[in-house]
């Protein structure tokens, strides 16, 4: 096995792109281990509806990055208190064999004092009945990655805030996340590790996995300038792109209504490819114009707060609905 250093990059879109690049481009003939730490972000499963999984107003207010990964599974919250591990290799038939991939991590944690850490169920690492690591897999063209997170000193309250279910009714074909009781691993490791930063703990775990005493003894593949160039191209194409992170969601329907002083406004949207289709607006408001004009204007617009607000600002909303602003209508949809 050989290690790839992500050079302490904390951008989730870059790190997910780097992992995907190493899966899609074989750089060495042996398995690769990759670690990365992300600044506050939500990593969405490949088959999930992004809008359904995240608390969009909270995400926007707190500048949380949203990135869709290539693997399935549920949405996870990342911050500087946790880190991801990725085993990347040729697919030799071990796809879905989570035990073989999590074993080195579990054994290293046992050596660091977390002796009760274990794989339970299909793909979760638990201690004291609580989840500290979720795992997923992705394979393409004979290559695969098995990756997971380690909650070391994460803000567990933020997990609940960022992934809080939305209020409006959304009927989706996406795979919904299942929330579990979670914990940090920090209280369970030996005392000598409990005052470490996430980076320091990650680096010691790396030594334990490779069975060496010094960082320079870890075999490593050094990413070249060309590697990084292609990683950033992949990021621009997918992980840093709204069309991938939101638009690649499965189709879903939105029903949301709000009572304004001038009357009830009831929005009904089908969202396909992340964009509004078949917009219909019902209500008991008194409009001078044909509400079909508003519906038609919204068709094709990204199902995104800023995009919808911009589209509504192009219309004379007082004529079609009553005394209301684009901001108020968007708040009714998203807050």
N, C-alpha and C positions, 0 to 999 in steps of 0.2 A: 504494500500500500504506500502511496505517496501523498504528501500534503500540498494543497494549493492555498497560498496566503492571499486574502482579498485586500491586503494593504490597508486594513482598518477603514474600509469604506462603509458608511452607515446609511447610505441611500438604499431603501428597500428595492426600488426599481432597478438599480444597478446590480445589487446582489442577486436578485432573482434572475436577471438577465445573465449574470456570470454563471450561475448554476446551470441554466438552460444551455448556455454556450458549451459548457464542458460535457453536457450530455450529448449534444448534437454534433460535437466535433471532438473526435478522439485525439487527445494530445499525448497520451502515454499508454503503454501496454499493460499497465497494472491499475488496480482500483485507486480511486482518488478520494481523499477526505478533504472537505471544504467546511470551514466555519465562517459564519458572519453574524454580526450584530446590527440590528436595524433601529434607526430612530423611530419614534412613535409611528406606527403603521398598522394597517389591517391587510392581511394576506388572504385573498379570496380563493376558494377552490375552483378548479377549472370548470365545473358544471354548475356553479352557483349563480344565483341572481344577486348581484352586488347590492342593488337598492334594498332588497329584502333583508340583507344580512347586517347592514350597518345603520348606525344612528347618524344620518347624514348631517343634520344641523350641528351636532356635537363634533363630528369629524371636520366640518368646515371651520367651526369656531376655534378648534384646537390644532389646526394645521396638521392633521393626521393624513399620511400618505396611504392611498389605497392601491394595491397591486394585485392583479390576478396571476396566480402561478399556473404551471402546466399540469400539476397533479390534481387528482380529485380530493375528496374529503371536505372538511368544514372550514369556515372562516376562523382565523386566529389573530389575536392582537399581539403585536410586538412592541417592545420599548427597549431602552438601554439596559434594562435589568434582566433581559433574557438573550439567549443566542441560539442560532440554528446550527445543526450539524447535518452534513450531506455526504452520503457514501455513493459515489458515482462509478459505474463499471459497465462492462459488457453484460448483457442480459443472458445469463447462463441457466435460466429456468428458475431462478430464485425470486422472481417477481411475486409479491404478496407474502413472502417469507419474512415477516417483520422480526421474528425472533433472531434470525441470523445476523441482521443488520444492527439491531439494538443491543445485542450481547456485548460488544466491546465497550459501549457506553455504560451499560449497567455494571459490568465488571470494574470499570474505572471508578464509578461512583461508590461501589462497595469498598474499594481501597481507600476512598476519601471519607469513609465513615457512614455513608448512607446505605447501610447494609440491608435495609428492608425494601429498597427500590427494586421493582420488578415489572415485567411486561404482563399486563392483564388484558383479557379480551383480545381483540384483533390487532390493535395498533397503538395502545396507550401505555405509558409508563406511569405507575402509581407508587405512592408511598403513604402509609397510614390511611389507605382508602381514598386518597386524593390524587388527582392527576397533576403531574408536573411536566409531562411531555406528551404531545400528540405527534403521530407520525403518518406519513403518506408516501406514495410512490408514483413514479412516472416513467414510462418507457417509450422509446422511439427508435425505429430502425436498428434494433439490436443493442441499443444502449439504454441504461436506466439509472435513475437516482432513487435512493431511499433517504428521506429527510425527515427531520423532526426538530422540535424546539426543546430547550431546557429553560424552565422558569427558575432563575436563580434568585434574583431580587427585584422582580417585576412589580409594578403597581397594580395589584389585583383589582382595585376599585376601578381603574381605568378599563380593565377588560370588560366589566359590566357596563360602564358608561358608553364605550365606543361601539359595543355590539348589541346595545339595547334594541329590542324589536321596534319597528316603526309603528305609529298609531294607525295609519290608514290601512284599509283592506287591500292587500295585494294577493292575487291568485297567480301563483307561479309554478312553472314546471321544473324549476331549479331544485337542486339537492339542498335541503335545509340543514343548518348546523344543529347539533345536539349539545346543549350546554352541560358541562360537568362540574363537580366540585373540584376546585383547583387549589394548588399550594405552590409556594416556592420551595426549592430543594435546600436552600441555604440553612434553615434551622436544623436540618437533619445530617449535615456533614460535620466532620470533626471541627472543634472550636478553632483550630489554626487556620481554617479556610473561611470562617464566617465574617472576617473583616476585609476580605478581598473584594476588589472591584470585579465587575462582570468579566472584564478583559483578563484580569489576573487569574480568575477561576477557570476561564476558558483555556488559557495557556497551560495551566497545570493539568487540566483534563487531557489536553493534547499530549503532554508528556506521558501520562498514564496509559493512554491508548496505544502509543508507540513503544512503551516500555523503555524509555530513555530518561536520562537525568538532565539533559541540556537541550535547549531549543535548537542549537546548531546540529544536533545529532538526528533531528527529524528529517527524513528524506523529503525533498521538496521539488516541485516543478515551478519554475519562475515564469510568471505570465510576461509575455513580450509586449512591446508597443502594438504590434499587429493584433495580438489577442485582445488587448483592451479596446483597440479601434473597433473590432468586430463585436465586442460586448456592447459598446455604446450604440452601434448600429442596430443591434437586436433590441436594445432598450428603446430606441426611437421608434422601432417598428411595432413593438408589442408593449413591454412593461411600463414604458413612460407615455403611453398613448391612451387617451380616453376611450377610443373605439375598442381597444382590447380590454381595459380594466372595467368598463361599464357596458360598452356596446356589445361585447361578446356574451352578455347574460342571456339565458333562455328567455323566450317570450313570456310576458306576464301582463296581467290586467290590473288596472288601478281604479278604485272607486273611492272618491273622497268628496265630502260635502261640507259646506260651512254656511252658517246663517249670518248674513250681513244685515245692517240696518235697512237696506233697500230690498232685501229678499234672500231666499235660499239659492245658492249656486252649487250644483251637483256635477262634479267632473267624472267622466267615464273615459278612460284611455286604454287602448291596447298598445303595449310597448314591444317593438320588435327590433332587434339589432340596436337596442339602446335608444331608439327614437320613437316618438309618438306616432301611432297609426290609428285611424278610425276614431279620432277625438269626437266626443259627444258631450255637450253641456246642457244639463237640464236645470230647472228651477222655476220659482214663482216671481222672478224679477220682471220689471216692465222695461223692455228695451225698444229703442227707436229703430235700430238696425236689425238685420237678420243675423241671429247668433251663429248661423252656418258659416258666416264670414270668419268669425273667430275660430271656429272648429277647423276650418280649412287652413287658416293661418298657422295653427299649431301642428298640423300634420307634417311629419318629417323633422320636427324640432327635437333635439336631444332631450331625453328625460333627465334634465339637469337644471338645478335651480337658476343658475346664471343665464343659461340659454333660454329657458322659458320666460324669465323676466324680460330679457332683451326682446323677445318676440312680442310679448304683450305690450311693451312700451311703444311699439310701432302702431298700436291701434288706439282708437278713440273709445276707451273703455266706458266712459260716461254714456256714450251713445248706445252701446250694446248692452250694458248691464246696469249701470247706475253710478253713484258717487264712490268709486273705488280706484285704488292705484294698482299698478302691476305688482308692486312689493307686497301689498296686502293679499292679492290673489295667490302669489307664490308662497306666502307664509301659510295660507290655508292648505296648500298642497303638501308642503314639506315640514312644517313645524308641529 
